[in-house]
Amino acid sequence: MTPHMLTRSLDRSATIFLAVVAACGILIPLSNLLLPAGSFLQVPTYLVALWGKYVCYAILALSIDLIWGYCGILSLGHGAFFALGGYAMGMYLMRQIGTRGVYGNPILPDFMVFLNWEKLPWYWYGFDMFWFAALMVLVVPGLLAFCFGWLAFRSRVTGVYLSIITQAMTYALLLAFFRNDFGFGGNNGLTDFKDILGFNVQAEGTRAALFALSCLALIIGFLICRAIVSSKLGKVLIAVRDAESRTRFLGYRVESYKLFVFTVSACMAGVAGALYVPQVGIINPSEFAPGNSIEAVIWVAVGGRGTLVGAALGAVVVNYAKTFFTSGVLAPYWLFMLGALFILVTLLLPKGIVGTFNAWWDQSKEKRTPATSVSAAAEDGVTEPKMAE
């Protein structure tokens, strides 16, 4: 990924988005740490953690938009990759507790001592080292996505059938992680974290640093997605989305393209889950619930499928609304409101918030452009490329 490719892939909306995320990643932690408590501009620590969670959701939405908006792969199980990345980070955080746990065992986590486990399972080895846990955050979701995608895409499973299979995959993982003998905390999951890299996870400085890292991860993930969709690879992905059989007829190995982008998307979701866990303080099997994956798809649809910026914006807007409406008398009706929102967006704003705005802006720009300049540009053979719908 060269600097020229990154620069070429950024338009005005992408540049504004990156500037806003970078500003938030710098100013919010500084406001939390440097300004006195109670100040009008001081951001409380609980809001830093809350907005950090929103940023992690935005990364997850980006990963879904990459495969759904540009390749036509509707995954209803992407929450599984998010949860696997979270569990990989949670295992590292559990190993850092040591003798400070309830039972004081320096090796075994508390839930293993409670269940009379005699030794640490082999798949927990290495998670006492941060670099190994960070590697597993990418390897575990990526390997699962690669194996699943190789079988599904090689069998040419597409459309609603692929969506159902992805949902079945995450539900199977949900049932597996609920078992106490699976070695991941069962129903309670992993919690009671103490340190990350030697820093207290509850400290204000650590919270601020995690928020800044989440913003940095969102920027890097966005740049990776933009570089992919703006390259020749991205053009092939759009062709697969719009006419898969024709693309295959032209000689492209459609399965390889879909497998690559699906694996990259899963790794991004794993990173989002890894950043989510230390900020929330818990990871349990409920993160595998198929409803979470469906809700993430709604974020993308609301913000604008195939826009990247819209996917991130939709994740923040919908989750802010969820936080607002689930804290009052409307809490029992939130799922109905979410379903209604999805239906209204599908009927009235099929391109989502950002997609509709982009379409309106293009129309208004065409009206402002003099007809003579348009015809002159056409005669010179210079025309502005149009984004794929």
Summary of the structure (lengths in Angstrom):
residues: 389
radius of gyration: 22.4
end to end distance: 25.5
largest distance: 81.4
contacts: 1297
relative contact order: 0.16
helix: 72%
strand: 2%
